[in-house]
């Protein structure tokens, strides 16, 4: 609970972080290399859309 002021604050942080972590860190040992690369590509595309990142032209 380092740097959290209360157990509730720690729980709020962890409940928000969990789905984000799962989205960006798939279980690599359960998929082939091609599947892993495809999933990482999709994850980066979603990240770019959600954060409104634009490529420099």
N, C-alpha and C positions, 0 to 999 in steps of 0.2 A: 504494500500500500504506500510505497514511497511517493512522496510529493502530492498525495491526495489528502484533502482535508477531512474526508469522511468515507466510510465504506460505501455510502450511497453514490458519492461522486465517482469513486472507482468503478462501481457497477455500471453507471451511466456511460462512462468512457468505454468499458469493455463490451457492453451490449451494442454500441455503435461501431466499434472496431471489428468485431467478429465477422460480419458479412463482408466487409471491405477486404479483410485479410483473406477470406476464403475465395473471393473473386480474383484476387491478384496472386494467389499462391495455390495453384491446383495440386492435387496429389500426383506428382510426377511419376512415382513408382507404379501407378496403376494404369498408365497409358503409354502408347508408343511415342517415339520421337515426333512423328508427323502430327499426331493428335495434340501433343503438348504444344508444338509450335503454332498450330492453328488456334488453339485455345488462348495462347498468349497474345496472338495477333488480335483476336476478337476482344480480349480484355483491354488492350491498349486503345483500340478503336472506341470502345465504350467510354474509357477514361477521357479520351480527347473530346468526345461529344459532351460528356457531363461537365467537364471543366472549361469548355469553350476554347480549347487550345486550337489555334490556327497555324497552319504551316506557313513559313515565310516563302514568298513566291520568288 
